[in-house]
């Protein structure tokens, strides 16, 4: 199931959402060489989040290979900063494009319901919660975690709370056929969250590359819990009123 459109129009230009997308793209091109092997491996090693470093479950100076001749040395001191930098790195073009699409689709409406600075703080806090969730569920992992999906999961959790009945249009694979359907946001988002939770349980304790399911779960729950106190009610009501008028004009 892949969402491609919602019926939730915004009233303000989503400047913070645009800026976050631009920063992710800039990091991919300038720091990660747009996926070139050596800059990609080096950036993931030096700026990615490694749970075993963050939680200091490995001795300082321990080595682990990253491929392409890159060998990482453990350095717990750098990991506090890497919690932030890892949110702006990605592992492939598809990883980047998929995350940025979800950020655009759901982030503009959440930004539209908050002060811009508050939205940025909310986004980064959800990313922090996601990183900690992944680290504590696999504290000895030396596999670096990169990607904006933990923070974006928080945005999706906020969308569930604020706009549960808005229709989201999705492409759905039914057997060998692709079809389109419109689902209420609560159905699409709870289905997505269930898949992340179930996948996290099934892959618990499995070391290796792949998807950080517990980061998605942690970010999503953080978004659900944090969003209500941070919303500006006047902006939210105006946003919903604009949405109502747009549907009936």
Backbone as CSV, one residue per row, in Angstrom:
resi,resn,N_x,N_y,N_z,CA_x,CA_y,CA_z,C_x,C_y,C_z
1,UNK,0.849,-1.188,0.000,0.000,0.000,0.000,0.886,1.240,0.000
2,UNK,0.705,2.092,-1.027,1.537,3.294,-1.136,0.640,4.515,-1.314
3,UNK,0.647,5.444,-0.360,-0.194,6.647,-0.478,0.413,7.638,-1.465
4,UNK,-0.438,8.253,-2.294,0.088,9.219,-3.254,-0.631,10.566,-3.206
5,UNK,-1.718,10.683,-2.443,-2.453,11.953,-2.407,-3.400,11.923,-1.226
6,UNK,-3.628,13.104,-0.612,-4.684,13.209,0.397,-5.558,14.417,0.074
7,UNK,-6.683,14.515,0.753,-7.632,15.613,0.512,-7.456,16.741,1.523
8,UNK,-6.291,16.843,2.101,-6.043,17.773,3.190,-5.259,18.972,2.669
9,UNK,-5.952,20.027,2.270,-5.275,21.201,1.734,-4.676,22.053,2.842
10,UNK,-3.570,22.712,2.521,-2.909,23.581,3.492,-3.230,25.046,3.201
11,UNK,-3.108,25.865,4.246,-3.336,27.302,4.089,-2.036,28.084,3.981
12,UNK,-0.969,27.558,4.560,0.313,28.248,4.564,1.336,27.449,3.762
13,UNK,2.282,28.139,3.171,3.384,27.450,2.505,4.195,26.698,3.555
14,UNK,4.398,25.400,3.383,5.091,24.595,4.411,6.604,24.786,4.354
15,UNK,7.071,25.922,4.857,8.472,26.297,4.716,9.411,25.320,5.420
16,UNK,9.032,24.869,6.612,9.901,23.953,7.353,9.961,22.597,6.655
17,UNK,8.836,22.137,6.151,8.826,20.878,5.416,9.717,20.965,4.178
18,UNK,9.603,22.065,3.446,10.481,22.274,2.294,11.953,22.266,2.726
19,UNK,12.247,22.947,3.828,13.629,23.044,4.289,14.175,21.685,4.699
20,UNK,13.356,20.884,5.368,13.795,19.548,5.773,14.077,18.675,4.552
21,UNK,13.210,18.766,3.554,13.433,18.008,2.323,14.731,18.472,1.659
22,UNK,14.938,19.778,1.605,16.152,20.313,0.984,17.407,19.854,1.726
23,UNK,17.366,19.836,3.062,18.520,19.401,3.839,18.830,17.927,3.602
24,UNK,17.797,17.113,3.521,18.010,15.684,3.252,18.627,15.470,1.875
25,UNK,18.118,16.187,0.883,18.660,16.052,-0.476,20.092,16.567,-0.524
26,UNK,20.352,17.704,0.150,21.705,18.259,0.166,22.689,17.297,0.823
27,UNK,22.283,16.678,1.929,23.160,15.714,2.595,23.455,14.524,1.692
28,UNK,22.428,14.074,0.966,22.606,12.937,0.060,23.609,13.272,-1.055
29,UNK,23.515,14.467,-1.594,24.388,14.845,-2.707,25.780,15.248,-2.224
30,UNK,25.848,16.094,-1.194,27.121,16.679,-0.794,27.934,15.792,0.148
31,UNK,27.257,15.103,1.069,27.972,14.260,2.033,28.062,12.808,1.585
32,UNK,27.065,12.345,0.846,27.015,10.928,0.499,27.287,10.656,-0.973
33,UNK,27.706,11.686,-1.683,28.094,11.497,-3.072,26.990,10.971,-3.956
34,UNK,25.733,11.264,-3.596,24.568,10.799,-4.359,24.591,9.281,-4.534
35,UNK,25.151,8.586,-3.523,25.143,7.122,-3.558,26.425,6.485,-4.033
36,UNK,27.440,7.266,-4.373,28.735,6.699,-4.755,29.291,5.875,-3.591
37,UNK,29.894,4.739,-3.898,30.219,3.724,-2.885,31.048,4.265,-1.722
38,UNK,32.153,4.923,-2.001,33.051,5.352,-0.929,32.450,6.451,-0.062
39,UNK,31.925,7.556,-0.638,31.315,8.578,0.232,30.107,8.065,0.993
40,UNK,29.334,7.167,0.385,28.172,6.613,1.075,28.600,5.813,2.300
41,UNK,29.563,4.891,2.116,30.025,4.066,3.230,30.676,4.919,4.315
42,UNK,31.461,5.919,3.909,32.152,6.780,4.875,31.148,7.596,5.689
43,UNK,30.131,8.144,5.021,29.151,8.966,5.731,28.332,8.137,6.706
44,UNK,27.960,6.934,6.291,27.171,6.067,7.166,27.989,5.660,8.383
45,UNK,29.274,5.359,8.157,30.157,4.967,9.252,30.364,6.101,10.243
46,UNK,30.645,7.299,9.730,31.037,8.414,10.586,29.856,9.195,11.153
47,UNK,28.719,9.207,10.442,27.588,10.047,10.847,26.315,9.271,11.146
48,UNK,26.321,7.970,10.884,25.155,7.148,11.198,25.083,6.825,12.681
49,UNK,23.917,6.381,13.124,23.717,6.030,14.533,23.981,4.543,14.727
50,UNK,24.962,4.222,15.571,25.320,2.834,15.862,24.911,2.541,17.306
51,UNK,23.880,1.722,17.509,23.373,1.494,18.865,24.439,1.080,19.874
52,UNK,25.349,0.193,19.468,26.366,-0.282,20.407,27.310,0.837,20.838
53,UNK,27.519,1.822,19.971,28.322,2.984,20.364,27.533,3.896,21.285
54,UNK,26.299,4.169,20.918,25.474,5.082,21.714,25.324,4.573,23.137
55,UNK,25.078,3.285,23.291,24.850,2.697,24.619,26.121,2.140,25.240
56,UNK,27.248,2.275,24.544,28.554,1.865,25.039,28.575,0.403,25.471
57,UNK,28.053,-0.441,24.595,28.084,-1.884,24.856,29.273,-2.558,24.178
58,UNK,30.114,-1.775,23.472,31.341,-2.287,22.868,32.514,-1.468,23.383
59,UNK,33.698,-2.051,23.482,34.863,-1.290,23.939,35.259,-0.218,22.938
60,UNK,35.781,0.892,23.436,36.265,1.964,22.568,37.398,1.423,21.703
61,UNK,37.353,1.728,20.413,38.388,1.259,19.500,38.066,-0.052,18.834
62,UNK,36.930,-0.673,19.162,36.531,-1.897,18.474,36.310,-1.593,16.997
63,UNK,36.636,-2.553,16.132,36.539,-2.358,14.690,35.421,-3.208,14.111
64,UNK,34.779,-2.670,13.088,33.836,-3.480,12.331,33.799,-2.981,10.894
65,UNK,33.811,-3.921,9.931,33.894,-3.537,8.516,32.579,-2.995,7.994
66,UNK,32.694,-2.016,7.081,31.526,-1.430,6.433,31.449,-1.781,4.957
67,UNK,32.471,-2.471,4.434,32.524,-2.738,3.008,33.246,-1.624,2.277
68,UNK,33.623,-1.888,1.045,34.337,-0.913,0.206,35.598,-0.379,0.881
69,UNK,36.217,-1.223,1.698,37.464,-0.827,2.348,37.301,0.059,3.552
70,UNK,36.074,0.357,3.948,35.830,1.219,5.106,35.743,0.365,6.361
71,UNK,36.525,0.719,7.379,36.470,0.051,8.679,36.128,1.105,9.727
72,UNK,35.071,0.874,10.457,34.649,1.827,11.491,35.299,1.480,12.823
73,UNK,35.682,2.503,13.553,36.162,2.348,14.918,35.098,2.888,15.858
74,UNK,34.838,2.173,16.947,33.829,2.645,17.892,34.318,3.901,18.598
75,UNK,33.420,4.839,18.764,33.723,6.111,19.420,32.439,6.635,20.047
76,UNK,32.134,6.204,21.289,30.854,6.581,21.909,30.616,8.082,21.971
77,UNK,31.694,8.879,22.050,31.520,10.315,22.173,30.826,10.952,21.000
78,UNK,30.984,10.375,19.801,30.392,11.003,18.619,28.918,10.691,18.473
79,UNK,28.412,9.709,19.197,27.072,9.228,18.914,25.968,10.179,19.340
80,UNK,26.199,11.027,20.313,25.168,12.000,20.681,24.872,12.913,19.497
81,UNK,25.910,13.344,18.794,25.704,14.145,17.595,25.136,13.339,16.452
82,UNK,25.497,12.061,16.401,25.031,11.213,15.310,23.538,10.897,15.402
83,UNK,22.962,11.028,16.586,21.511,10.883,16.695,20.833,11.890,15.770
84,UNK,21.394,13.087,15.692,20.848,14.128,14.818,21.263,13.913,13.363
85,UNK,22.549,13.726,13.123,23.010,13.633,11.734,22.422,12.431,11.005
86,UNK,22.187,11.340,11.734,21.647,10.133,11.086,20.268,10.364,10.488
87,UNK,19.533,11.366,11.014,18.189,11.651,10.506,18.214,12.257,9.106
88,UNK,19.380,12.712,8.662,19.468,13.392,7.372,20.280,12.596,6.348
89,UNK,20.610,11.357,6.678,21.360,10.491,5.769,20.458,9.370,5.257
90,UNK,20.818,8.819,4.104,20.034,7.726,3.535,20.948,6.694,2.894
91,UNK,20.373,5.525,2.624,21.176,4.426,2.113,21.093,4.232,0.618
92,UNK,20.137,4.857,-0.049,19.978,4.702,-1.499,19.050,5.790,-2.014
93,UNK,18.998,5.916,-3.341,18.065,6.864,-3.956,16.625,6.544,-3.572
94,UNK,16.250,5.261,-3.620,14.872,4.881,-3.306,14.534,5.173,-1.842
95,UNK,15.500,4.945,-0.960,15.317,5.259,0.455,15.031,6.752,0.635
96,UNK,15.839,7.577,-0.024,15.657,9.027,0.063,14.320,9.458,-0.518
97,UNK,14.019,9.032,-1.742,12.805,9.486,-2.419,11.548,9.031,-1.686
98,UNK,11.539,7.789,-1.193,10.379,7.297,-0.453,10.141,8.106,0.810
99,UNK,11.211,8.368,1.564,11.062,9.146,2.797,10.607,10.576,2.520
100,UNK,11.176,11.193,1.494,10.810,12.576,1.207,9.363,12.681,0.727
101,UNK,8.888,11.668,0.024,7.492,11.682,-0.403,6.552,11.620,0.793
102,UNK,6.848,10.729,1.737,6.006,10.619,2.933,6.085,11.894,3.771
103,UNK,7.272,12.498,3.843,7.406,13.749,4.590,6.558,14.845,3.960
104,UNK,6.576,14.955,2.640,5.777,15.963,1.967,4.284,15.680,2.136
105,UNK,3.878,14.440,1.953,2.451,14.103,1.963,1.816,14.385,3.318
106,UNK,2.510,14.051,4.396,1.926,14.199,5.727,2.475,15.397,6.502
107,UNK,3.701,15.803,6.194,4.323,16.862,6.989,3.718,18.232,6.781
108,UNK,3.290,18.544,5.554,2.781,19.895,5.299,1.540,20.202,6.137
109,UNK,0.703,19.193,6.364,-0.519,19.420,7.146,-0.242,19.543,8.640
110,UNK,0.760,18.801,9.121,1.105,18.934,10.537,1.760,20.288,10.784
111,UNK,2.636,20.714,9.891,3.226,22.051,10.007,2.148,23.127,9.969
112,UNK,1.117,22.913,9.177,0.035,23.880,9.034,-0.770,24.046,10.316
113,UNK,-0.581,23.141,11.264,-1.349,23.164,12.511,-0.528,23.620,13.705
114,UNK,0.728,24.009,13.464,1.634,24.408,14.541,2.385,25.669,14.145
115,UNK,3.015,26.307,15.129,4.045,27.284,14.817,5.185,26.567,14.106
116,UNK,5.858,27.262,13.222,6.898,26.603,12.419,8.039,26.074,13.281
117,UNK,8.476,26.862,14.252,9.536,26.405,15.139,9.112,25.198,15.958
118,UNK,7.861,25.192,16.368,7.339,24.057,17.123,7.335,22.796,16.278
119,UNK,6.966,22.947,15.008,6.959,21.778,14.126,8.365,21.212,13.972
120,UNK,9.350,22.070,13.818,10.728,21.589,13.684,11.162,20.849,14.949
121,UNK,10.859,21.421,16.117,11.217,20.762,17.372,10.487,19.420,17.508
122,UNK,9.223,19.393,17.115,8.439,18.152,17.155,9.070,17.095,16.256
123,UNK,9.428,17.471,15.049,10.026,16.545,14.091,11.318,15.946,14.648
124,UNK,12.200,16.791,15.166,13.477,16.306,15.684,13.288,15.456,16.935
125,UNK,12.336,15.804,17.772,12.065,15.012,18.978,11.562,13.621,18.605
126,UNK,10.706,13.547,17.609,10.233,12.236,17.152,11.393,11.413,16.588
127,UNK,12.311,12.084,15.894,13.492,11.388,15.396,14.355,10.865,16.523
128,UNK,14.488,11.633,17.593,15.237,11.186,18.767,14.563,9.978,19.409
129,UNK,13.243,10.045,19.572,12.516,8.920,20.151,12.678,7.667,19.297
130,UNK,12.662,7.841,17.983,12.832,6.710,17.074,14.214,6.087,17.237
131,UNK,15.239,6.935,17.308,16.603,6.440,17.456,16.769,5.661,18.756
132,UNK,16.227,6.183,19.841,16.345,5.507,21.128,15.575,4.194,21.142
133,UNK,14.410,4.176,20.489,13.631,2.938,20.425,14.420,1.848,19.704
134,UNK,15.049,2.201,18.593,15.832,1.221,17.845,17.058,0.773,18.638
135,UNK,17.732,1.719,19.289,18.940,1.385,20.042,18.638,0.458,21.213
136,UNK,17.591,0.750,21.962,17.305,-0.044,23.156,16.709,-1.415,22.838
137,UNK,16.153,-1.584,21.638,15.660,-2.910,21.266,16.767,-3.796,20.712
138,UNK,17.912,-3.205,20.345,19.055,-3.994,19.863,20.337,-3.297,20.296
139,UNK,20.616,-3.311,21.610,21.683,-2.464,22.154,23.096,-2.864,21.767
140,UNK,23.317,-4.059,21.274,24.662,-4.478,20.895,24.892,-4.400,19.391
141,UNK,23.942,-3.833,18.657,24.060,-3.778,17.209,25.166,-2.818,16.780
142,UNK,25.976,-3.252,15.797,26.992,-2.377,15.214,26.588,-1.946,13.808
143,UNK,25.350,-2.214,13.426,24.855,-1.804,12.116,24.389,-0.354,12.202
144,UNK,24.991,0.557,11.430,24.570,1.958,11.500,23.131,2.144,11.018
145,UNK,22.430,3.047,11.670,21.063,3.383,11.288,21.064,4.776,10.669
146,UNK,20.494,4.898,9.487,20.366,6.198,8.827,18.956,6.313,8.249
147,UNK,18.522,7.552,8.078,17.236,7.777,7.435,16.329,8.677,8.240
148,UNK,15.443,9.354,7.531,14.493,10.273,8.149,13.205,9.588,8.573
149,UNK,13.096,8.284,8.339,11.797,7.630,8.513,11.321,7.604,9.956
150,UNK,12.235,7.594,10.935,11.791,7.627,12.330,11.080,8.927,12.655
151,UNK,11.674,10.055,12.242,11.031,11.354,12.464,9.744,11.469,11.666
152,UNK,9.761,10.968,10.430,8.561,11.024,9.587,7.459,10.149,10.169
153,UNK,7.826,9.046,10.808,6.831,8.213,11.489,6.108,9.011,12.564
154,UNK,6.837,9.903,13.247,6.198,10.774,14.235,5.195,11.702,13.592
155,UNK,5.526,12.224,12.413,4.594,13.069,11.660,3.342,12.273,11.296
156,UNK,3.519,11.020,10.925,2.377,10.168,10.575,1.507,9.881,11.797
157,UNK,2.154,9.681,12.960,1.380,9.500,14.190,0.563,10.734,14.518
158,UNK,1.161,11.921,14.306,0.437,13.168,14.535,-0.738,13.307,13.581
159,UNK,-0.547,12.889,12.338,-1.621,12.960,11.340,-2.798,12.081,11.777
160,UNK,-2.491,10.915,12.314,-3.556,10.025,12.811,-4.395,10.716,13.875
161,UNK,-3.753,11.446,14.771,-4.463,12.117,15.857,-5.276,13.310,15.346
162,UNK,-4.697,14.108,14.464,-5.331,15.364,14.051,-6.313,15.205,12.899
163,UNK,-6.051,14.291,11.980,-6.864,14.188,10.765,-7.248,12.728,10.456
164,UNK,-7.858,12.047,11.389,-8.104,10.611,11.192,-9.079,10.280,10.071
165,UNK,-9.978,11.208,9.729,-11.021,10.899,8.748,-10.731,11.434,7.343
166,UNK,-9.633,12.146,7.197,-9.276,12.646,5.867,-8.990,11.463,4.941
167,UNK,-9.470,11.549,3.710,-9.232,10.457,2.771,-7.808,10.523,2.211
168,UNK,-7.167,9.362,2.194,-5.834,9.220,1.616,-5.948,8.245,0.448
169,UNK,-5.495,8.661,-0.716,-5.561,7.816,-1.907,-4.285,6.986,-2.007
170,UNK,-4.440,5.690,-2.192,-3.314,4.764,-2.166,-3.317,3.869,-3.397
171,UNK,-2.127,3.460,-3.800,-1.962,2.382,-4.769,-1.796,1.095,-3.972
172,UNK,-2.595,0.092,-4.296,-2.607,-1.157,-3.534,-2.364,-2.322,-4.482
173,UNK,-1.486,-3.237,-4.077,-1.223,-4.446,-4.855,-2.152,-5.556,-4.377
174,UNK,-3.032,-6.015,-5.261,-3.939,-7.117,-4.967,-3.553,-8.291,-5.861
175,UNK,-2.811,-9.222,-5.296,-2.317,-10.324,-6.109,-1.297,-9.804,-7.111
176,UNK,-1.618,-9.932,-8.393,-0.719,-9.432,-9.442,-1.236,-8.124,-10.039
177,UNK,-2.309,-7.592,-9.455,-2.928,-6.385,-10.011,-2.697,-5.183,-9.093
178,UNK,-2.453,-4.029,-9.715,-2.383,-2.776,-8.991,-3.715,-2.059,-9.119
179,UNK,-4.210,-1.541,-8.015,-5.450,-0.783,-8.051,-5.314,0.428,-7.140
180,UNK,-6.239,1.363,-7.269,-6.243,2.557,-6.437,-7.474,2.538,-5.551
181,UNK,-7.308,3.037,-4.343,-8.462,3.165,-3.450,-8.241,4.319,-2.492
182,UNK,-9.350,4.890,-2.038,-9.321,5.971,-1.057,-9.685,5.398,0.304
183,UNK,-8.821,5.625,1.281,-9.033,5.111,2.625,-9.021,6.263,3.618
184,UNK,-9.796,6.166,4.699,-9.637,7.173,5.754,-8.232,7.067,6.331
185,UNK,-7.682,8.191,6.715,-6.300,8.204,7.192,-6.081,7.227,8.336
186,UNK,-7.048,7.104,9.246,-6.853,6.223,10.386,-6.645,4.774,9.944
187,UNK,-7.340,4.355,8.896,-7.208,2.980,8.432,-5.840,2.747,7.801
188,UNK,-5.438,3.659,6.927,-4.148,3.514,6.257,-2.997,3.583,7.262
189,UNK,-3.053,4.526,8.216,-1.954,4.717,9.147,-1.877,3.611,10.191
190,UNK,-3.012,3.140,10.678,-2.982,2.037,11.639,-2.522,0.745,10.979
191,UNK,-2.897,0.541,9.722,-2.390,-0.621,8.978,-0.874,-0.530,8.860
192,UNK,-0.371,0.638,8.484,1.078,0.830,8.363,1.775,0.579,9.701
193,UNK,1.225,1.138,10.787,1.837,0.972,12.108,1.834,-0.490,12.535
194,UNK,0.759,-1.207,12.229,0.692,-2.631,12.574,1.772,-3.419,11.846
195,UNK,1.985,-3.111,10.577,3.021,-3.795,9.800,4.394,-3.550,10.414
196,UNK,4.658,-2.309,10.859,5.948,-2.008,11.473,6.128,-2.774,12.775
197,UNK,5.081,-2.803,13.594,5.151,-3.504,14.872,5.336,-5.004,14.668
198,UNK,4.540,-5.583,13.787,4.636,-7.023,13.529,6.009,-7.387,12.967
199,UNK,6.512,-6.570,12.064,7.820,-6.837,11.469,8.923,-6.698,12.512
200,UNK,8.775,-5.730,13.426,9.757,-5.580,14.487,9.796,-6.790,15.404
201,UNK,8.631,-7.333,15.715,8.569,-8.520,16.569,9.197,-9.720,15.864
202,UNK,8.879,-9.910,14.586,9.382,-11.057,13.834,10.896,-11.011,13.683
203,UNK,11.448,-9.806,13.491,12.889,-9.676,13.249,13.666,-9.318,14.514
204,UNK,13.050,-9.384,15.676,13.715,-9.015,16.928,14.981,-9.837,17.117
205,UNK,16.086,-9.149,17.414,17.351,-9.819,17.668,18.120,-10.226,16.446
206,UNK,17.567,-9.982,15.256,18.253,-10.338,14.019,19.210,-9.214,13.648
207,UNK,20.485,-9.539,13.513,21.495,-8.548,13.167,21.662,-8.499,11.654
208,UNK,21.933,-7.301,11.154,22.150,-7.160,9.721,21.479,-5.913,9.200
209,UNK,21.697,-5.613,7.922,21.076,-4.449,7.316,19.598,-4.676,7.087
210,UNK,18.899,-3.618,6.745,17.472,-3.743,6.501,16.736,-2.546,7.026
211,UNK,15.516,-2.769,7.483,14.635,-1.689,7.927,14.619,-1.623,9.448
212,UNK,14.727,-0.421,9.989,14.695,-0.212,11.441,13.242,-0.101,11.893
213,UNK,12.573,-1.235,12.020,11.140,-1.236,12.326,10.840,-0.598,13.677
214,UNK,11.701,-0.841,14.682,11.415,-0.289,16.004,11.595,1.225,16.036
215,UNK,12.432,1.750,15.146,12.525,3.207,15.014,11.206,3.764,14.500
216,UNK,10.591,3.069,13.548,9.291,3.502,13.032,8.238,3.472,14.135
217,UNK,8.237,2.396,14.904,7.249,2.274,15.986,7.466,3.367,17.034
218,UNK,8.716,3.563,17.436,9.019,4.577,18.448,8.667,5.980,17.992
219,UNK,9.008,6.299,16.737,8.678,7.616,16.211,7.180,7.830,16.118
220,UNK,6.463,6.812,15.657,5.013,6.907,15.498,4.338,7.154,16.855
221,UNK,4.734,6.401,17.864,4.142,6.569,19.193,4.475,7.946,19.766
222,UNK,5.697,8.415,19.525,6.064,9.746,19.996,5.174,10.807,19.357
223,UNK,4.905,10.662,18.060,4.030,11.610,17.385,2.622,11.613,17.945
224,UNK,2.103,10.423,18.225,0.758,10.306,18.792,0.681,10.989,20.152
225,UNK,1.684,10.783,20.969,1.675,11.295,22.343,1.942,12.800,22.401
226,UNK,2.855,13.281,21.567,3.330,14.661,21.700,2.496,15.696,20.970
227,UNK,1.742,15.311,19.955,1.189,16.308,19.051,0.150,17.214,19.698
228,UNK,-0.754,16.682,20.496,-1.868,17.490,21.003,-1.418,18.725,21.781
229,UNK,-0.471,18.626,22.722,-0.063,19.831,23.458,0.659,20.860,22.593
230,UNK,1.161,20.468,21.437,1.958,21.363,20.615,1.149,22.087,19.541
231,UNK,-0.057,21.612,19.298,-0.891,22.200,18.249,-1.427,23.563,18.689
232,UNK,-1.457,24.502,17.778,-2.146,25.770,18.012,-3.592,25.612,17.565
233,UNK,-4.508,25.731,18.494,-5.907,25.448,18.188,-6.465,26.376,17.120
234,UNK,-6.032,27.639,17.096,-6.548,28.542,16.073,-6.091,28.105,14.679
235,UNK,-4.851,27.661,14.570,-4.359,27.182,13.278,-5.054,25.887,12.871
236,UNK,-5.248,25.010,13.836,-5.900,23.729,13.531,-7.341,23.945,13.086
237,UNK,-8.072,24.790,13.796,-9.465,25.047,13.435,-9.573,25.732,12.081
238,UNK,-8.678,26.676,11.824,-8.686,27.345,10.521,-8.351,26.367,9.405
239,UNK,-7.401,25.477,9.675,-7.016,24.462,8.688,-8.202,23.550,8.380
240,UNK,-8.857,23.078,9.421,-10.006,22.191,9.213,-11.146,22.915,8.530
241,UNK,-11.357,24.200,8.885,-12.411,24.962,8.237,-12.134,25.159,6.761
242,UNK,-10.889,25.415,6.418,-10.497,25.565,5.013,-10.717,24.254,4.264
243,UNK,-10.365,23.149,4.933,-10.556,21.829,4.324,-12.052,21.583,4.048
244,UNK,-12.905,21.948,5.012,-14.357,21.734,4.876,-14.886,22.548,3.703
245,UNK,-14.473,23.814,3.623,-14.934,24.677,2.525,-14.460,24.187,1.184
246,UNK,-13.214,23.697,1.148,-12.655,23.244,-0.132,-13.451,22.054,-0.666
247,UNK,-13.901,21.196,0.220,-14.631,20.006,-0.224,-16.026,20.361,-0.709
248,UNK,-16.572,21.500,-0.268,-17.966,21.799,-0.574,-18.131,22.991,-1.485
249,UNK,-17.028,23.537,-1.980,-17.129,24.709,-2.847,-17.529,24.314,-4.257
